[in-house]
Amino acid sequence: MARLTAQFRVQALVRRVHAAGGSAMVLARGDETAGALLIIAGDRGTGWQCFERGLDATGHPAAIASGPADADDSALAEYWQRRRRNDPDLWVVEVDVAQAERFAAETILSG
């Protein structure tokens, strides 16, 4: 089964967030084809949380919250930069939009 590339998913996320009146910024580019995706999602400047692909309790793919919840900028930056040191193929995208968690989940689960 064909999968969407990481770069395609990131570009689609950025376009969707902008179309919804939010802002999106690629903080780090990973492997264009198969890089993992870490999304730092905020809802109009508050409630910052990191999401990535993982498995839920039933073993199905899900958007899993990771990293520090509602942390300040320096804690979030430290978290994603540490992750990048361990996985240079990781994409990191920050989105600030209403219902940010929904955008993160839809993007993470699309690939």
Residue pairs with C-beta under 8 A, 6 or more apart in sequence:
3 111
4 12
4 110
4 111
5 32
5 33
5 34
6 30
6 31
6 32
6 33
6 34
6 35
6 36
6 37
6 91
6 111
7 32
7 33
7 35
7 91
9 37
9 107
9 110
9 111
10 26
10 37
10 91
10 93
10 107
12 107
12 110
13 24
13 39
13 93
13 95
13 103
13 107
14 24
14 26
14 93
16 103
16 107
17 23
17 24
17 95
17 96
17 97
17 103
18 24
20 97
20 98
20 103
21 97
21 98
22 95
22 96
22 97
22 98
22 100
22 103
23 95
23 96
23 97
24 93
24 94
24 95
24 96
24 97
25 93
25 94
26 91
26 92
26 93
27 40
27 80
27 92
27 93
27 94
28 80
28 84
28 90
28 91
28 92
29 91
30 36
30 37
30 87
30 88
30 89
30 90
30 91
30 92
31 89
34 89
35 89
35 90
35 91
36 52
36 53
36 87
36 89
36 90
36 91
37 52
37 53
37 90
37 91
37 93
37 107
37 108
37 111
38 50
38 51
38 52
38 66
38 67
38 80
38 83
38 90
38 91
38 92
38 93
39 50
39 51
39 52
39 93
39 94
39 95
39 103
39 104
39 107
39 108
40 48
40 49
40 50
40 76
40 80
40 92
40 93
40 94
40 95
41 48
41 49
41 50
41 51
41 94
41 95
41 96
41 100
41 101
41 103
41 104
42 48
42 49
42 94
42 95
42 96
42 100
43 96
43 97
43 98
43 99
43 100
43 101
44 96
44 97
44 98
45 96
46 70
47 70
47 100
48 69
48 70
48 71
48 76
49 65
49 67
49 69
49 70
49 101
50 65
50 66
50 67
50 68
50 76
50 79
50 80
51 63
51 64
51 65
51 66
51 101
51 104
51 105
51 108
52 63
52 64
52 66
52 108
53 61
53 62
53 63
53 64
53 108
53 109
53 111
54 61
54 62
54 63
54 64
54 66
55 61
55 62
55 64
56 62
56 64
61 109
62 105
62 109
63 101
63 104
63 105
63 108
63 109
67 76
67 79
67 80
67 83
68 75
68 76
68 79
71 79
80 92
83 90
83 92
84 90
84 92
95 103
95 104
97 103
